[in-house]
Amino acid sequence: MSEQTAVKKDSKKKGFFKQLKAEFKKIVWTDKKTLGKQTVAVIVIAAIMCVMITLVDTGALAVVQALIK
């Protein structure tokens, strides 16, 4: 009984990795030019958001400090 169970587990693992390999072949990877553009876009948007959050935080801090005084 235990040999059959081990064989079934082994074949399940092999089947899983076969399916995984087949799925990876279906993936459409972007080219370097597109990847570079998207990376720059993400960095620029992150920097803009950082500045916006800093400005809002500084403004909120100034308002709170004015209210406290």
MMTF fields as JSON, N, C-alpha, C and O atoms, coordinates in Angstrom:
{
  "mmtfVersion": "1.0.0",
  "mmtfProducer": "UNKNOWN",
  "numBonds": 275,
  "numAtoms": 276,
  "numGroups": 69,
  "numChains": 1,
  "numModels": 1,
  "chainsPerModel": [1],
  "groupsPerChain": [69],
  "chainIdList": ["A"],
  "bondAtomList": [4, 2, 8, 6, 12, 10, 16, 14, 20, 18, 24, 22, 28, 26, 32, 30, 36, 34, 40, 38, 44, 42, 48, 46, 52, 50, 56, 54, 60, 58, 64, 62, 68, 66, 72, 70, 76, 74, 80, 78, 84, 82, 88, 86, 92, 90, 96, 94, 100, 98, 104, 102, 108, 106, 112, 110, 116, 114, 120, 118, 124, 122, 128, 126, 132, 130, 136, 134, 140, 138, 144, 142, 148, 146, 152, 150, 156, 154, 160, 158, 164, 162, 168, 166, 172, 170, 176, 174, 180, 178, 184, 182, 188, 186, 192, 190, 196, 194, 200, 198, 204, 202, 208, 206, 212, 210, 216, 214, 220, 218, 224, 222, 228, 226, 232, 230, 236, 234, 240, 238, 244, 242, 248, 246, 252, 250, 256, 254, 260, 258, 264, 262, 268, 266, 272, 270],
  "bondOrderList": [1, 1, 1, 1, 1, 1, 1, 1, 1, 1, 1, 1, 1, 1, 1, 1, 1, 1, 1, 1, 1, 1, 1, 1, 1, 1, 1, 1, 1, 1, 1, 1, 1, 1, 1, 1, 1, 1, 1, 1, 1, 1, 1, 1, 1, 1, 1, 1, 1, 1, 1, 1, 1, 1, 1, 1, 1, 1, 1, 1, 1, 1, 1, 1, 1, 1, 1, 1],
  "groupList": [{"groupName": "MET", "atomNameList": ["N", "CA", "C", "O"], "elementList": ["N", "C", "C", "O"], "formalChargeList": [0, 0, 0, 0], "bondAtomList": [1, 0, 2, 1, 3, 2], "bondOrderList": [1, 1, 2], "singleLetterCode": "M", "chemCompType": "L-PEPTIDE LINKING"}, {"groupName": "SER", "atomNameList": ["N", "CA", "C", "O"], "elementList": ["N", "C", "C", "O"], "formalChargeList": [0, 0, 0, 0], "bondAtomList": [1, 0, 2, 1, 3, 2], "bondOrderList": [1, 1, 2], "singleLetterCode": "S", "chemCompType": "L-PEPTIDE LINKING"}, {"groupName": "GLU", "atomNameList": ["N", "CA", "C", "O"], "elementList": ["N", "C", "C", "O"], "formalChargeList": [0, 0, 0, 0], "bondAtomList": [1, 0, 2, 1, 3, 2], "bondOrderList": [1, 1, 2], "singleLetterCode": "E", "chemCompType": "L-PEPTIDE LINKING"}, {"groupName": "GLN", "atomNameList": ["N", "CA", "C", "O"], "elementList": ["N", "C", "C", "O"], "formalChargeList": [0, 0, 0, 0], "bondAtomList": [1, 0, 2, 1, 3, 2], "bondOrderList": [1, 1, 2], "singleLetterCode": "Q", "chemCompType": "L-PEPTIDE LINKING"}, {"groupName": "THR", "atomNameList": ["N", "CA", "C", "O"], "elementList": ["N", "C", "C", "O"], "formalChargeList": [0, 0, 0, 0], "bondAtomList": [1, 0, 2, 1, 3, 2], "bondOrderList": [1, 1, 2], "singleLetterCode": "T", "chemCompType": "L-PEPTIDE LINKING"}, {"groupName": "ALA", "atomNameList": ["N", "CA", "C", "O"], "elementList": ["N", "C", "C", "O"], "formalChargeList": [0, 0, 0, 0], "bondAtomList": [1, 0, 2, 1, 3, 2], "bondOrderList": [1, 1, 2], "singleLetterCode": "A", "chemCompType": "L-PEPTIDE LINKING"}, {"groupName": "VAL", "atomNameList": ["N", "CA", "C", "O"], "elementList": ["N", "C", "C", "O"], "formalChargeList": [0, 0, 0, 0], "bondAtomList": [1, 0, 2, 1, 3, 2], "bondOrderList": [1, 1, 2], "singleLetterCode": "V", "chemCompType": "L-PEPTIDE LINKING"}, {"groupName": "LYS", "atomNameList": ["N", "CA", "C", "O"], "elementList": ["N", "C", "C", "O"], "formalChargeList": [0, 0, 0, 0], "bondAtomList": [1, 0, 2, 1, 3, 2], "bondOrderList": [1, 1, 2], "singleLetterCode": "K", "chemCompType": "L-PEPTIDE LINKING"}, {"groupName": "ASP", "atomNameList": ["N", "CA", "C", "O"], "elementList": ["N", "C", "C", "O"], "formalChargeList": [0, 0, 0, 0], "bondAtomList": [1, 0, 2, 1, 3, 2], "bondOrderList": [1, 1, 2], "singleLetterCode": "D", "chemCompType": "L-PEPTIDE LINKING"}, {"groupName": "GLY", "atomNameList": ["N", "CA", "C", "O"], "elementList": ["N", "C", "C", "O"], "formalChargeList": [0, 0, 0, 0], "bondAtomList": [1, 0, 2, 1, 3, 2], "bondOrderList": [1, 1, 2], "singleLetterCode": "G", "chemCompType": "PEPTIDE LINKING"}, {"groupName": "PHE", "atomNameList": ["N", "CA", "C", "O"], "elementList": ["N", "C", "C", "O"], "formalChargeList": [0, 0, 0, 0], "bondAtomList": [1, 0, 2, 1, 3, 2], "bondOrderList": [1, 1, 2], "singleLetterCode": "F", "chemCompType": "L-PEPTIDE LINKING"}, {"groupName": "LEU", "atomNameList": ["N", "CA", "C", "O"], "elementList": ["N", "C", "C", "O"], "formalChargeList": [0, 0, 0, 0], "bondAtomList": [1, 0, 2, 1, 3, 2], "bondOrderList": [1, 1, 2], "singleLetterCode": "L", "chemCompType": "L-PEPTIDE LINKING"}, {"groupName": "ILE", "atomNameList": ["N", "CA", "C", "O"], "elementList": ["N", "C", "C", "O"], "formalChargeList": [0, 0, 0, 0], "bondAtomList": [1, 0, 2, 1, 3, 2], "bondOrderList": [1, 1, 2], "singleLetterCode": "I", "chemCompType": "L-PEPTIDE LINKING"}, {"groupName": "TRP", "atomNameList": ["N", "CA", "C", "O"], "elementList": ["N", "C", "C", "O"], "formalChargeList": [0, 0, 0, 0], "bondAtomList": [1, 0, 2, 1, 3, 2], "bondOrderList": [1, 1, 2], "singleLetterCode": "W", "chemCompType": "L-PEPTIDE LINKING"}, {"groupName": "CYS", "atomNameList": ["N", "CA", "C", "O"], "elementList": ["N", "C", "C", "O"], "formalChargeList": [0, 0, 0, 0], "bondAtomList": [1, 0, 2, 1, 3, 2], "bondOrderList": [1, 1, 2], "singleLetterCode": "C", "chemCompType": "L-PEPTIDE LINKING"}],
  "groupTypeList": [0, 1, 2, 3, 4, 5, 6, 7, 7, 8, 1, 7, 7, 7, 9, 10, 10, 7, 3, 11, 7, 5, 2, 10, 7, 7, 12, 6, 13, 4, 8, 7, 7, 4, 11, 9, 7, 3, 4, 6, 5, 6, 12, 6, 12, 5, 5, 12, 0, 14, 6, 0, 12, 4, 11, 6, 8, 4, 9, 5, 11, 5, 6, 6, 3, 5, 11, 12, 7],
  "groupIdList": [1, 2, 3, 4, 5, 6, 7, 8, 9, 10, 11, 12, 13, 14, 15, 16, 17, 18, 19, 20, 21, 22, 23, 24, 25, 26, 27, 28, 29, 30, 31, 32, 33, 34, 35, 36, 37, 38, 39, 40, 41, 42, 43, 44, 45, 46, 47, 48, 49, 50, 51, 52, 53, 54, 55, 56, 57, 58, 59, 60, 61, 62, 63, 64, 65, 66, 67, 68, 69],
  "secStructList": [7, 2, 2, 2, 2, 2, 2, 2, 2, 2, 2, 2, 2, 2, 2, 2, 2, 2, 2, 2, 2, 2, 2, 2, 2, 2, 7, 7, 7, 7, 7, 2, 2, 2, 2, 2, 2, 2, 2, 2, 2, 2, 2, 2, 2, 2, 2, 2, 2, 2, 2, 2, 2, 2, 2, 2, 2, 2, 2, 2, 2, 2, 2, 2, 2, 2, 2, 2, 7],
  "xCoordList": [0.822, 0.0, 0.861, 0.574, 1.896, 2.701, 3.472, 3.729, 3.846, 4.538, 3.631, 4.06, 2.378, 1.427, 1.184, 1.064, 1.114, 0.898, 2.085, 1.907, 3.291, 4.493, 4.546, 4.948, 4.139, 4.141, 3.115, 3.387, 1.944, 0.919, 1.402, 1.19, 2.05, 2.556, 3.619, 3.669, 4.48, 5.544, 4.97, 5.441, 3.954, 3.363, 2.599, 2.542, 2.012, 1.325, 2.316, 2.037, 3.487, 4.51, 4.989, 5.144, 5.223, 5.688, 4.641, 4.969, 3.385, 2.296, 2.199, 1.97, 2.372, 2.319, 3.409, 3.145, 4.623, 5.724, 5.587, 6.026, 4.983, 4.728, 3.743, 3.94, 2.681, 1.69, 2.297, 2.001, 3.133, 3.787, 4.654, 4.636, 5.404, 6.26, 5.417, 5.782, 4.296, 3.406, 2.839, 2.722, 2.491, 1.957, 3.016, 2.709, 4.25, 5.319, 5.586, 6.007, 5.351, 5.536, 4.475, 4.694, 3.328, 2.239, 2.457, 1.806, 3.355, 3.574, 4.214, 5.159, 3.681, 4.262, 5.09, 4.539, 6.405, 7.299, 7.484, 7.548, 7.57, 7.771, 9.222, 10.128, 9.411, 10.783, 11.473, 10.832, 12.771, 13.569, 13.144, 13.149, 12.777, 12.4, 11.127, 11.063, 10.135, 8.883, 9.109, 8.563, 9.904, 10.213, 10.897, 10.592, 11.816, 12.506, 11.549, 11.619, 10.649, 9.665, 8.753, 8.482, 8.285, 7.388, 8.104, 7.506, 9.366, 10.14, 10.311, 10.143, 10.641, 10.797, 9.47, 9.445, 8.376, 7.058, 6.733, 6.22, 7.026, 6.755, 7.594, 7.087, 8.86, 9.747, 9.289, 9.275, 8.916, 8.458, 7.172, 7.053, 6.219, 4.957, 5.187, 4.559, 6.079, 6.388, 7.01, 6.688, 7.896, 8.519, 7.488, 7.514, 6.585, 5.529, 4.632, 4.291, 4.256, 3.413, 4.138, 3.522, 5.433, 6.234, 6.195, 6.003, 6.377, 6.334, 4.949, 4.828, 3.901, 2.533, 2.223, 1.638, 2.606, 2.356, 3.136, 2.629, 4.368, 5.183, 4.538, 4.495, 4.038, 3.383, 2.113, 1.881, 1.303, 0.075, 0.417, -0.225, 1.42, 1.829, 2.355, 2.022, 3.177, 3.722, 2.598, 2.591, 1.666, 0.53, -0.329, -0.744, -0.599, -1.403, -0.685, -1.319, 0.619, 1.405, 1.333, 1.183, 1.439, 1.364, -0.005, -0.093, -1.071, -2.42, -2.592, -3.131, -2.142, -2.265, -1.466, -1.938, -0.252, 0.569, -0.067, 0.021, -0.695, -1.375, -2.573, -2.855, -3.268, -4.418, -4.012, -4.727, -2.876, -2.397, -1.96, -2.195, -1.332, -0.835, -1.981, -1.818],
  "yCoordList": [-1.198, 0.0, 1.255, 2.203, 1.269, 2.479, 2.759, 3.917, 1.696, 1.905, 2.583, 3.469, 2.163, 2.758, 4.227, 5.071, 4.523, 5.9, 6.759, 7.889, 6.241, 6.985, 7.23, 8.305, 6.229, 6.373, 7.428, 8.24, 7.416, 8.408, 9.821, 10.748, 9.98, 11.296, 11.761, 12.932, 10.813, 11.136, 11.587, 12.557, 10.878, 11.234, 12.556, 13.306, 12.851, 14.125, 15.277, 16.322, 15.074, 16.115, 16.36, 17.506, 15.269, 15.415, 16.115, 16.96, 15.765, 16.398, 17.876, 18.696, 18.214, 19.616, 20.424, 21.51, 19.901, 20.641, 20.715, 21.688, 19.696, 19.753, 20.875, 21.65, 20.953, 22.007, 23.386, 24.349, 23.469, 24.728, 25.196, 26.372, 24.283, 24.6, 25.065, 26.013, 24.395, 24.774, 26.178, 26.955, 26.499, 27.83, 28.914, 30.003, 28.621, 29.605, 29.865, 30.963, 28.887, 29.094, 30.026, 30.649, 30.13, 30.988, 32.462, 33.334, 32.742, 34.112, 34.929, 34.484, 36.129, 37.045, 38.066, 38.924, 37.973, 38.863, 40.141, 40.102, 41.27, 42.535, 42.664, 42.051, 43.481, 43.697, 44.728, 45.375, 44.867, 45.745, 47.204, 47.92, 47.65, 49.046, 49.373, 50.391, 48.515, 48.721, 48.618, 49.403, 47.661, 47.491, 48.728, 49.155, 49.301, 50.517, 51.684, 52.436, 51.837, 52.93, 52.776, 53.749, 51.573, 51.335, 51.547, 52.05, 51.17, 51.366, 52.854, 53.294, 53.622, 55.069, 55.69, 56.562, 55.251, 55.786, 55.518, 56.397, 54.324, 53.98, 54.846, 55.34, 55.031, 55.837, 57.293, 57.919, 57.838, 59.23, 59.415, 60.367, 58.521, 58.624, 58.482, 59.184, 57.581, 57.426, 58.702, 59.107, 59.335, 60.578, 61.698, 62.468, 61.791, 62.809, 62.582, 63.532, 61.345, 61.038, 61.363, 61.838, 61.11, 61.419, 62.92, 63.335, 63.729, 65.189, 65.634, 66.479, 65.076, 65.464, 65.113, 65.919, 63.938, 63.521, 64.403, 64.77, 64.741, 65.613, 66.987, 67.544, 67.532, 68.844, 68.812, 69.716, 67.776, 67.659, 67.495, 68.098, 66.686, 66.455, 67.741, 68.057, 68.479, 69.736, 70.752, 71.454, 70.824, 71.725, 71.35, 72.22, 70.067, 69.613, 69.905, 70.302, 69.715, 70.004, 71.488, 71.849, 72.352, 73.804, 74.194, 75.029, 73.601, 73.9, 73.455, 74.199, 72.262, 71.749, 72.607, 72.912, 72.996, 73.831, 75.227, 75.807, 75.745, 77.041, 76.934, 77.866, 75.829, 75.625, 75.441, 75.865, 74.816, 74.57, 75.879, 76.07, 76.78, 78.05, 78.936, 80.066],
  "zCoordList": [0.0, 0.0, 0.0, -0.73, 0.799, 0.908, -0.382, -0.709, -1.123, -2.392, -3.402, -4.142, -3.428, -4.36, -4.011, -4.899, -2.726, -2.29, -2.686, -3.139, -2.523, -2.879, -4.385, -4.832, -5.164, -6.623, -7.044, -7.928, -6.417, -6.743, -6.418, -7.199, -5.268, -4.881, -5.863, -6.238, -6.279, -7.22, -8.56, -9.152, -9.028, -10.323, -10.225, -11.2, -9.063, -8.874, -8.93, -9.518, -8.305, -8.336, -9.761, -10.184, -10.502, -11.882, -12.729, -13.562, -12.518, -13.258, -12.94, -13.828, -11.675, -11.254, -11.949, -12.464, -11.963, -12.569, -14.089, -14.701, -14.702, -16.141, -16.447, -17.383, -15.649, -15.847, -15.578, -16.284, -14.567, -14.244, -15.404, -15.767, -15.976, -17.115, -18.305, -18.999, -18.533, -19.634, -19.415, -20.363, -18.183, -17.883, -18.079, -18.564, -17.705, -17.885, -19.362, -19.726, -20.209, -21.646, -22.214, -23.253, -21.547, -22.019, -21.673, -22.249, -20.75, -20.31, -21.43, -22.083, -21.637, -22.627, -21.855, -21.166, -21.97, -21.253, -22.059, -23.288, -21.366, -22.067, -22.518, -21.955, -23.552, -24.022, -23.125, -22.297, -23.302, -22.431, -22.536, -21.535, -23.726, -23.925, -23.13, -22.44, -23.231, -22.504, -21.004, -20.229, -20.608, -19.192, -18.627, -17.513, -19.384, -18.963, -18.819, -17.847, -19.79, -19.73, -18.521, -17.817, -18.283, -17.154, -15.819, -14.868, -15.748, -14.525, -14.237, -13.099, -15.262, -15.096, -14.67, -13.801, -15.271, -14.92, -13.453, -12.762, -12.98, -11.582, -10.648, -9.64, -10.969, -10.115, -10.094, -9.034, -11.25, -11.314, -10.518, -9.747, -10.695, -9.955, -8.458, -7.665, -8.066, -6.64, -6.079, -4.962, -6.841, -6.385, -6.268, -5.308, -7.238, -7.19, -5.974, -5.27, -5.728, -4.569, -3.264, -2.31, -3.223, -2.038, -1.757, -0.614, -2.794, -2.629, -2.182, -1.295, -2.787, -2.424, -0.966, -0.244, -0.546, 0.838, 1.804, 2.863, 1.436, 2.287, 2.43, 3.526, 1.328, 1.37, 2.232, 3.035, 2.064, 2.857, 4.333, 5.194, 4.623, 6.01, 6.645, 7.788, 5.9, 6.41, 6.642, 7.652, 5.719, 5.873, 7.065, 7.83, 7.231, 8.369, 9.677, 10.654, 9.708, 10.905, 11.251, 12.418, 10.232, 10.46, 11.009, 11.909, 10.479, 10.952, 12.398, 13.218, 12.71, 14.076, 15.054, 16.15, 14.652, 15.538, 15.734, 16.817, 14.696, 14.811, 15.743, 16.496, 15.702, 16.575, 18.032, 18.941, 18.248, 19.598, 20.255, 21.448, 19.506, 20.064, 20.254, 20.713]
}
